[in-house]
Amino acid sequence: MIESDIIQNIQMDSLQITTLGRFDMKKNGRSLVAPSGSSKKIWELYKFMLTYREHTFTPDSLMDQLWISEEYSDPRGTLRIQMYRLRQVLGEKDKNDDEKTLLFSNGYYKWNEGINLELDADDFVSGIKKGDSLLKISPDEALIAYETALQLYVGDYLPECVDQHWVFPIRNQYRRLFIGAMSNAIDLLNKKNRYDDVLQLCQKGIQIDTYEELFHLRLMEALLNMGNQRKAIEHYGYISNFYDKEMGVKPSEDMRLLYKRLLQTKQLIQSDEGLQEALEANFIIENAFFCEPDVFKSIYELESRRNQRSGGSFSIALITISNKKKYTFSQKELVMKQLKEHLMTQLRKGDTLTRWNDEQLVVLLIGIDAELTEKVLNRVLGDKLSFTTVSVNQISQLPLSI
């Protein structure tokens, strides 16, 4: 009778552990983490043993993994104290050994595999494995499995463990699984023309990992498939600018190829009237033309070819924010925004400009030489010359190399 009571008590204790995006541990529906929020070390110990629950550890190896940078006069005694405190929080101080989460046997600590455990990371991995196994034989069921698994991934594995080296390998493993499952799910959704769902999935991916290019590429493709070319181009401008500022890198070859597709994508023209209508749609010239650097290069090349034939000339000017003032990032962004808007309204409608980087704008002025260009920009910029510098080149046949 006593043995059955123990078995019944073990079965009644249900642990629900969340590790993806945040950490929480609930016992029979009640969180044990929140009341002990200040007990950082005991939860580091718990998270480590949970992560590597298939392994056994000596006291010395545990201390080396967890608190290698800290010095203790009695490491084993310190570990025993942390174990004791952890068992108090878990409510296991007076339980039998086979009911405790962490066991000590023959000089080794190990996770009790008999504990009744619900772990989001395990369910996440199982869902992805199921999706992978069904991908070729039953795409519909595979998609359901992927979507169910992806709902569990709301962020990195144990994100609060920012200074714990032992968490990085498993965290990167889960992230790779997440990206792979996202890619497979998006491909399956695209085959069903479910572009709205693709968009939502990509937006979720971007919220979790803004730096992952796959999500941005698929999002722009979804927008293009939905006929929203303008928003796709806007997103390209945003993410290429973001990559340049945050990592100092230019868009990848895949990103540039997609951008060319975005610029070339037009509706099928059925007649001469349709051609004129398509060319003039949303074509209202009110300001100088602002474009992305790649488009600016194309305009430059067209002007260069035309001037080689006709013998005309044009000038380009490089406008740089002065380094004399120590702008913060936000201040610099505001200055560049105001400078761009000012030039767009003050230059001629046929002129073109682009933002080349964080601190420079490039302007292309048609039909005027370098001397006149400098005079025009000095007049246009006015008091803004106090925080900008201007360099001008008259172009005949020289390639643009900035």
N, C-alpha and C positions, 0 to 999 in steps of 0.2 A: 504493500500500500504506500509506504514511504517512497519507494523507487518510482512508482507511477506518478505520485505528486510532483516529484522533481522533474520528471519528463514533461508533465503538463505545464509546470512553471516555465521551463525552457521554451516550450512551444508558444506560450503566451507572450513571451518577450519578442517583439518584432522591431527590428532596426531598419529605419529608412534613412539612407545616406545620400546627400546631394553633393556632388563634386564639380559639376560642369557649370561654370559661370559664378558659382559661389559655393561655400561649404556650409552644410548643416547636418546634424545628426539627431534624428528623432527616435526616441524609444517609446514604443506603444503610443505614437502620435504626439509626444511631448518633446520639444527641443531641449537638448541638454547643453547646447553650445551657448545660447544667449545668456543664461544665468551665470556662466563661467567665462564671460568674454575676456576677462583680464588674464586668464590662465593660458597664456600663449604657448608655453613650452609643453604642457601636457597634450595640447591639441596637435602640436607639431609631431610629437611622438605618436599620437594616434593616427595621424594622416600618413606618416611614413610607414607604419606597420600595415595600414590598410592598403596602401599602394603596392607594397611588396609582400603581400600576405601569403604568397606561395614560398617565401624564403624563411630561413631561420638566421638569427643573429646572436653573436656573443655580446655581452654588455659593452666591451671595448669597441666593437665594430659599430654598434648603435650610437655610441657617443661620438665616434669619428664622423659618422654620416650626418648626424643632426647638429652638433655644436662643436665642430672642429676648430673654429676660431676662438672658442672660449676656453679658459684654463680653470681647472677644478683641482683642488688638493686631493679630493676623494671622488673620482669619476663614477666608480661603481656605486658608492653611497648616494651620490646625486641622482643617478638613474633610478635607484630603488625608491628614493623619495618621490620622483616624478611618476613612477609606476603606481605608487600608493595613492598619490593625489588623483591620478587618472581613474583608478578603480573607485575612489570615493565619488567622483563626478558621475561615473557610469552606474553607480549604485551596485557595485559588485564586491565591495569590501568584505562582506560576510558570506559570500557565496562559495560553493564548492569550486574546486579548480576547473572541473569540466564545464562550468557555467560562465567562466570568466572570458572576456574577449581576448586578452593577451595571456599566454601561458608561458611558464618558465620550467624547462625540463632538460636535465643533463647539461646544464650550463648554457642553454640557448633559450632566447625568447622567440616565440612564434605566435602567429595569429591562430585563433581557435576556429578551425574549419567547420565545426559543428554549429556555429552561431547562425541563427536565422537572419539573413541579411538581404535587403533590397537596395541595390546600388545603381544609380542612374547611369554610371559609366559602363557597367556590365550590360545593361539593357540597350544602351546606345551601340555598343560593339555587336551585340547579338542581332540587332535590327539591321545593321549594315551587312553583316555576314549573310543574313537571310536574303536581303536584297540582291547581293552579289550572286548568290546561288540561283536566284530566280530570273536574273537579268535576261538571259537568252531564251529560257523556256516559257516564261510567263511574265512579260514586261509589266502588265497591269498590277500583278501581285508584287512585283519587285518595287514598283513605284510606291505602293502603299507602305511597304516595309521601310523604304528610304525615308518617306515623309514622316513616318512614326518615329524613326530614329533621330531625324534632324530636329524634331520638336524638342528633344531632350537636350540638344547641344545649344545652350544659351550663352556660352562663353568658354574660355580656356579652363583646363583642368586645374583645380585649386589655385585660382588666380591670386589669392592673397599671399601665397608662398613665393614672394618675389625674390627673396634672397636665399632660397633653398635649392642647391644645385641638383639634388637628387630627383626633383620633380620635373626637370626639363626634358629628359628622354621620353617619359610617359606622356607629358603634355604635348610634345611635338608629334608623338604617335597618334594621339587622338585628333590633333589638328589635321594631320594628313588624311586620316579616315574621314573627317568632316568634309574636307575639300573634295576628296574623291567621290563621296556620296552626293554632294551637291552637284558635281559635274554630271554624274549619271542621272540624277533626278531631273536636272534641267534638260538633258538630252531627251529623256522620255516625255517630259512635258511639251517640248518643242515638236515632237512627232505627233502629238495630239492637238497642236496649235493652241495650247493653253498658255498664251503669252502673258496674260494677267498674273497667272500663278508663277510663271518664271520671274516676272518683275518683282513680286513679293518675296520670292525666295532669294533673289539677288540682293534686295534691299536688306534682308535679314543678314545675309553673309557680309555685306559691307559694314553693317553696324558692329558685327563681331570682329571682323578683320578688314579694316579699311585698306590695308596695304596689299591685299591679295588681288592681283590683276584679273584673275578669272571672273570674279564677280562683276567687275566693271565692264569687261568685254561682253559677257552674257546679258547684262542689263541693257547695254546699248543695242545689242542685236535684237532684244525683245522689243525695245522702243521702235526700232526700225521696222520690225515685223508688224507692229501695231499701227504703222503709218505715222509715227510721231518722230519724224526726222529732226525737227528743230530741238526737241528735248534731248535727243541722242547726241547731237552736236554740242549742246550746252554742257552735257555731262562729260564729254570728251575734254572740253576746255577746262572744266573744273578739275578733273582727275589728273590731266597732264600738268596743270599748274601745281596741284598738290604734290605730285611726285617730285617735281623740280624743287619745290621749297623744302619738303621734308627729307628727301633723300639725295637731292642733287642729280637726279637721273632724268633722261628724256624718255618719252613713250617708247615702248618696245616695238619691234617690227610688226607684231600682230596688231598692236594698237594703232599704228600708223596705217596699216593696210585697211583696217576697219574704218578709220577716219576717211580714207579715200573713197571707200564704198558709200559712206554717208553723204559725202559731197556729190557723188555721181548718181545717187539713187533718185530717179524721177519717174513720174507716172508715164505710161505708154501714151504717145501722142498719136492721135487718129487722123488729124487734118492740119492744113496750114494755119487755120484759125486757132486750132488747139495748140500749135507751136507758139504762136504769138501770145496766147493767153497764159501758157505755162511760163514763158520767159518774163512776162510782165506781172505775174501773180506776186502779191506782197512786195512789189518793187517800187518803193516810195523813197526817192532820194531827198533827204532833208539835211544830212550832215556828211562830213567826211566819212569814208568807209573804214570801219575797224574790223580786223580779221585776225585769225590765228597765224602764227609764224609760217606754217606750211603753205597757207593760202597766200600770204604776203610774198613768199618766194615765187609762187606761180605767177602772180601779178607782175613781179619784177622781171621774170623771164619773158613774159609777153611784151612788156614795154621795151625791154632790151632788144628783142627780135624786131619789133616794129621800128625802133629808132635806127637799127642797122640798115633797114630798107629805105627809110625816109630821110635819114640824116638828122633827125631831131635830137633832143636831149631831155634829160630829166635829172633830178637830184634826189639823193637820200640824205636824211639827217638823223643823227643819233642823239637823243635827248636823255641825259643821265642825271639822276638825283645826286646832288652834291654830298660828299662824305663829310663835309664840315659839321653838319648837324647829326647828332647821334640819335637817330630815330629808333624807336622800338618797332617790333614787327607790325603791330597794329597801326602805328603811326605811318609807317612806310606804305602799308596797304592803302590807307586813306589818302595819302599824298598821290600815289599812283592812280587811284580811282578818280580823284578830282582833276588830275592832269590830263588823263585820257578824255574825260567828259568835256573839259575845256577845249582841247584840241579838236575834238569832233565837231563842236559847234562853231569854232572860229576859223578853221581851215576851209578850203573850197570843197564843194561837193564831189569833185573828181579826184581829190587827194586820198591817200590810203595810209593807215597807220596800224601798227601792231605792238603789242607788249612783248618784248623779247625775253625779259627775265624780271627778277624782283625790282631792279633799279633802272631799267632802260626801256624807252619806247623808240621805235624806228618809224620815220615818216618818209613817204615817197611823194614828191611833188612833180607833176608833169609839166613840161614846157618851159621851165625856168632854170636858170643856171645857178651855180653854187652861191655866187655873191648875192643874188636876189633872194634865194632861199634863206640865207642867213638873216637878211633884213626882214623878211616876212616873219620868220620865227621869233626874232627879237621883238617885233611889234606884237605878235600874237601872245607871246609868253609874258611880256610886260614885267610886272612885279614878281612873277614866278621865276625870273632869272636869278633871284637871290638864293634859290636852293636848287637850281638846275644848271647844267652845262650843256652846250650844243656844239656838235661837230658835224660839218657838212661836206659831202662829196658830190661833185658833178659826175654823172655817169655817161659814158659813151658805149664802150663794149666790155667793160670790166665786169667779171662775175661778182655777185654779191657773196661775200665771205665774212659774215658776222655771226 
